[in-house]
Amino acid sequence: MPDFFSVVKGRRAVRKFKKKEILMELLEKIIEAGTWAPSAINTQPWEFILVKDAETKTKVRAIYDKASTSGGLYRQDTKFIENATLLVVLSNSEKTLHLFSTSAAVENILLAATASGLGSVWMCRPLRVEKTLNELRELFNIPPKYEIIGIIALGYPDEKPKPKERKPLKETLHFEKF
């Protein structure tokens, strides 16, 4: 297993996956890593829907394709969705600071996937389109108190994206005051 800082620096958004199924044992281990994220007053507001069914993934892709042509979003190739295992990430909006806590769970999942040799991408931009949210709520029968935080596509990578440039720490780290 690689060391923590190598995993953090090595994580990439992967959008090309091999047609190779991920063992349920590994998926559960990765999702469990999400449940170990810190949460405000230990509310643990997250819920996850695991999607492997090809027909459902095709529907998700169609919903995302429609969203990317509306709401001022640029069109993005979503073909990768069909070769991925999808994890719909929900957050209980009745819990304190639920978005922050659930986002920490997402990061744990992304890092656990990377450490396990899987690729992943957190798809959340199309969720700014209200119609997209409603269609996904209906497709997955999501109760009203839950917000969709995103969908994580997971799979064995069929690409090795190059690292994106990061700002030097000296541009983002401030001491005592901004």
Secondary structure, DSSP 8 states (H G I E B T S, - for coil): ---HHHHHHH--B---B-S----HHHHHHHHHHHHTS--GGG---EEEEEE--HHHHHHHHHHHHHHHTSTT------GGGGGSEEEEEEEETTSTTHHHHHHHHHHHHHHHHHHTT-EEEEE-GGGGSHHHHHHHHHHHT--TTEEEEEEEEEE-BS----------HHHH--SS--
